[in-house]
Amino acid sequence: ISTSALRLASRRLARRSVLPASTLNIEASKTPVNVATRSFFFSKESKESSSSSSSTSTQSVKDTSSVAVATTEEEVRGLFGLWNDALATLDSDKVAKRYASSGAVLLPTVSDTPRTDYDSIKDYFDNFLKLQPQGEIVESYVRIGHNWAQDAGVYDFTLGTTGAKVKARYSFIYINENGEWKIAHHHSSAMPEGIVPKGEPITEGEVKGLFSLWNNALATLNPDEVAKRYSSKPVLLPTVSDVPRTDYDTIKDYFVNFLQLKPQGEIVESHVTIGNNWCQDAGVYEFTMGATGAVVKARYSFVYVFEDSEWKIVHHHSSAMPEGIVPKGEPITEDEVKGLFKLWNDALATLDPDTVAKRYAKSSVLLPTVSDIPRTDYESIKAYFIDFLQKKPQGEMLEQHVTIGNNWCQDAGLYVFTMGDGSKVKGRYTFTYVFEDGEWKISHHHSSIMPEAALAAMQ
């Protein structure tokens, strides 16, 4: 009897019909078929047992080698429909019953645990059916053997709960059990080139727009709202704190203080990178402080991740512009520097040592004209002027040389003092001023007698 004649005859036989094995000599088929029907892994029981060195399972299978059940490639492919229809019932019992009663092995798509009996197979589908899956075969390769058949290839699932589509590879091996083809082996695996999940789509413009969510949170002046813009495992390296902030509480603590400035930001320069479920925006931003009107420019890096269905900040690094870390100095002109002497001289005119001592900075040094002792604090400076003011001195500049720096300036030269008794004393001076607590103070004052006159007197 020819193979084609046997196949034709097999289609006319009832499902439970069998022919002597010696009569059937159907060659295995490996013809690839691309179809838009459903698919899965199936196999037929054989009389062989299997064992392995670890997690060993040995199962006996009824010897049916003397007879063979006739089937065709299309019939083998059609077996997927029975399994898929069982999925559609959302009844895990019905799905588990599609597997052979003895020796079935299921290696599922989304579980690491091999399922080797009815209970464990049903347990898997208790969870999987919650997704309301329905499958469709994309690519099928059938092989028919002696009382077994195999269908392997690629299938697609549409998940009714989410509408998502999932593609996977499958192998079904079927056996005929009690007159019905059952799944003896089913191996399903994710597409290996797509194991990394497809990231949440986002455009460059949308990445830049994420800054607005954070900035809007700043505008609420609520540190809780700002802290909630950060992910569950964040790192914040703030602009004006040395302490890294790595959780909700420490981030909120930082913004409790920062929000007192009423900051509002604006991106000046932005550079975007987009990855798989993450993105980065780095560049330069400017803040206007509502509390003071000050404008502060800084560098920033935001790294976002898609977490709990929204983009959150997983990393935020903000730093002052390095070329401008030294604050811009208080402006002062040469004439204004020269005029600072008058403030000190007017304090002398009060004859109040406290008023004079207050013209010096918190960390100052006075090397006086008529005392060998350096004076380095308020008390010692005041003590010097208690004695010096008894002479009722009033000074006048003879020669001035000015230098201006960043928040400091210097006036050095010659001055002359007229004492209350009419005597005059000429000396050399150096005043170094710093801008402190909103006004210019004397940081360093070195006063010395004219050396040539002193030397002449010694000779």
C-alpha positions, 0 to 999 in steps of 0.5 A, spaced: 500 500 500 502 506 498 504 512 503 499 517 500 493 511 500 494 510 507 494 517 509 487 518 505 485 511 508 487 514 515 483 520 514 477 516 514 478 512 520 475 514 526 479 517 532 480 510 535 482 506 529 488 503 529 492 499 523 498 494 524 504 497 525 507 493 520 502 496 515 504 503 516 510 506 514 509 513 514 516 517 513 517 523 518 515 530 515 519 536 517 516 541 512 516 548 515 509 551 514 508 558 516 500 559 518 496 563 522 493 558 526 495 556 534 500 552 536 504 548 542 509 543 544 506 535 544 509 528 544 507 521 544 508 516 550 514 511 548 516 505 552 522 508 554 524 511 560 528 517 562 533 519 567 538 524 569 543 525 575 539 530 578 531 531 579 531 524 576 524 522 574 522 515 571 515 513 569 513 507 565 509 507 559 504 502 556 508 499 550 504 500 544 509 499 539 505 493 536 500 498 533 500 505 530 495 510 530 494 514 523 495 521 523 497 527 518 501 533 518 494 538 518 491 533 524 497 534 528 497 542 527 490 541 529 491 538 536 493 545 538 486 548 537 484 543 542 489 546 547 487 553 545 480 552 546 481 549 553 485 555 555 479 559 552 474 556 558 479 559 563 478 553 567 485 550 569 482 543 570 480 543 562 487 545 560 491 540 565 486 534 562 489 536 555 496 533 558 497 525 558 495 522 565 502 519 565 509 521 564 507 528 562 512 534 562 510 541 562 516 546 561 512 553 562 514 560 559 513 564 565 515 559 571 522 555 572 519 549 575 518 543 571 510 540 572 510 533 571 503 531 574 496 533 573 496 537 580 502 541 578 500 543 571 493 545 573 497 549 578 501 553 573 494 554 569 491 557 575 495 563 574 497 563 567 489 563 565 488 570 569 491 573 563 486 570 558 491 568 553 489 566 546 494 563 542 496 563 534 501 559 531 506 563 526 511 558 524 510 550 525 514 544 523 511 537 524 514 530 525 510 524 525 513 518 528 511 511 531 505 512 535 507 519 537 507 526 533 511 533 534 509 540 533 515 545 534 515 552 532 513 559 534 506 562 536 503 568 538 499 569 544 494 575 545 493 576 553 485 578 554 486 582 560 491 587 557 491 586 550 499 585 550 501 580 545 507 575 546 511 571 542 514 565 544 517 558 541 514 552 542 515 544 542 509 539 543 510 532 543 503 528 543 501 521 544 495 517 543 492 515 550 486 511 550 484 513 543 485 520 544 491 525 542 494 528 549 500 532 550 506 528 553 511 534 553 510 541 552 516 546 552 515 553 551 520 559 552 521 566 551 524 569 544 531 569 546 533 575 542 527 579 546 528 576 553 530 584 555 523 587 555 521 592 551 522 599 554 516 604 555 516 608 549 518 615 550 521 621 545 526 626 546 521 631 547 517 627 552 524 626 556 525 634 557 518 635 559 519 630 565 523 636 568 516 640 568 513 635 573 519 636 578 519 643 577 511 643 578 512 639 585 517 645 587 512 650 586 507 647 591 513 648 596 511 641 599 517 637 600 513 631 600 510 632 593 518 633 591 520 627 594 515 623 591 518 624 584 524 620 586 524 612 585 524 607 590 531 607 590 534 614 588 540 617 589 540 625 590 547 629 590 544 636 591 547 643 589 547 645 596 548 639 601 554 635 602 550 629 604 548 624 598 540 623 599 538 615 598 531 614 600 525 618 601 526 621 608 533 624 606 530 627 600 524 630 603 529 633 609 533 636 603 527 640 600 524 642 607 530 647 607 531 648 599 524 650 598 524 656 603 528 659 597 521 658 593 525 656 587 523 655 580 527 652 575 528 653 567 532 648 563 538 652 559 541 647 555 539 639 555 542 633 552 538 627 552 539 619 552 534 614 551 535 607 553 530 601 555 525 603 560 530 609 562 532 615 560 537 621 561 537 628 561 543 632 563 545 639 562 545 646 565 539 649 568 537 656 572 533 657 578 530 664 580 529 664 588 522 667 589 524 669 596 530 673 594 530 674 587 537 671 586 538 667 579 542 661 580 545 657 574 547 650 575 549 643 572 544 637 572 544 630 571 537 627 571 536 619 570 529 617 570 526 609 570 519 607 568 516 605 575 509 603 577 507 606 570 510 612 571 517 616 570 521 617 576 527 620 578 532 614 580 539 619 580 539 627 580 546 630 581 546 638 581 552 642 582 554 649 582 558 652 575 565 650 577 568 656 574 563 660 578 564 657 585 567 663 588 561 668 588 561 674 585 565 679 589 561 685 592 563 691 587 567 697 589 571 702 586 578 705 587 575 711 590 570 707 595 576 703 597 580 710 599 573 712 602 573 706 607 579 710 611 574 715 613 569 710 617 575 708 621 577 715 622 570 717 624 570 711 629 576 714 632 573 721 633 568 718 637 573 716 642 569 710 644 574 703 643 568 699 642 566 703 636 573 702 633 574 695 635 567 694 631 570 696 624 574 690 624 572 683 621 571 677 625 577 674 624 582 680 623 589 682 625 592 688 628 599 690 628 599 696 631 604 702 631 605 703 638 605 696 641 609 689 640 603 685 641 599 682 635 591 683 636 587 678 633 580 678 636 575 684 638 577 684 646 585 685 644 583 690 639 579 694 643 584 694 649 589 697 644 584 703 643 583 704 650 590 707 651 591 709 644 584 714 644 587 717 650 591 721 645 585 723 641 588 722 634 585 724 628 588 721 621 589 724 614 591 720 608 598 722 605 599 717 599 594 711 597 595 705 593 589 701 592 588 694 590 581 690 589 580 683 589 574 678 589 570 681 596 576 684 598 581 690 597 587 693 600 589 700 601 596 701 603 601 708 603 602 713 608 598 717 613 599 722 619 595 723 625 594 729 629 594 728 636 589 732 641 595 736 644 597 738 637 603 734 635 603 730 629 605 723 627 607 720 621 606 713 619 606 707 614 599 703 613 596 697 610 589 696 610 586 690 608 578 690 607 573 684 606 566 684 605 562 681 611 555 681 614 553 686 608 559 691 609 566 692 608 570 691 615 578 691 616 581 684 616 588 686 616 591 693 619 598 694 619 601 700 622 608 702 623 612 708 624 617 712 619 623 707 619 628 713 617 626 718 622 627 712 627 633 710 625 636 717 625 634 718 632 637 712 634 644 714 631 
